[in-house]
Amino acid sequence: VIIGGQVGIIDHIEIGDRAMIAAQSGIVKSIPPGEVVSGSPAISHRLNLKTSSLTTRLPEFNQRLRDLEKKIEELEKQSEKDEV
């Protein structure tokens, strides 16, 4: 088991053989053998990396969503006009 610095671990859990816990992780449930976790609460390290990279793009995604909603509204208005 490898545990990075400043990791918090709650009582009464098991950490499996060869598990790796990244620094500053919060362990709130048992970790299976060979699992690599990070974050607080700790999740799969790969998932944590994906989540972190997407979080930085949320403003961009929000703007794209607003643009698409506006376009849909325009198309619906145009469709209503065409039906009449």
BELWOPE-V243622 format. One record per residue. RES is the residue in one small letter. OMEGA is omega in degrees with one decimal (999 if undefined). Layout:
<<RES | OMEGA> <RES | OMEGA>>
This chain:
<<v | 175.1> <i | -180.0> <i | 178.0> <g | -179.1> <g | 175.4> <q | 177.0> <v | 175.1> <g | -178.2> <i | 178.2> <i | -178.9> <d | 167.8> <h | 172.9> <i | 177.5> <e | 175.6> <i | -174.5> <g | 177.1> <d | 176.7> <r | 176.3> <a | 177.7> <m | -178.8> <i | -178.1> <a | 179.5> <a | 176.7> <q | 177.1> <s | 175.3> <g | -175.8> <i | -176.9> <v | 176.6> <k | -178.7> <s | 179.9> <i | -179.8> <p | 177.8> <p | 175.8> <g | -177.7> <e | 174.6> <v | -175.7> <v | 175.3> <s | 176.3> <g | -180.0> <s | 2.3> <p | -175.7> <a | 174.7> <i | 177.0> <s | -177.6> <h | 178.5> <r | 178.6> <l | 179.0> <n | 178.3> <l | 178.9> <k | -179.6> <t | -179.8> <s | -178.9> <s | 178.5> <l | -179.5> <t | -179.9> <t | -178.8> <r | -178.5> <l | 177.9> <p | 177.9> <e | 179.4> <f | 179.0> <n | 179.2> <q | 178.5> <r | 178.1> <l | 178.5> <r | 178.8> <d | 179.5> <l | 177.4> <e | 178.6> <k | 179.8> <k | 178.3> <i | 178.9> <e | 178.3> <e | 179.8> <l | 177.5> <e | 177.6> <k | 179.3> <q | 179.3> <s | 177.6> <e | 178.9> <k | -178.4> <d | -179.0> <e | -176.5> <v | 999>>
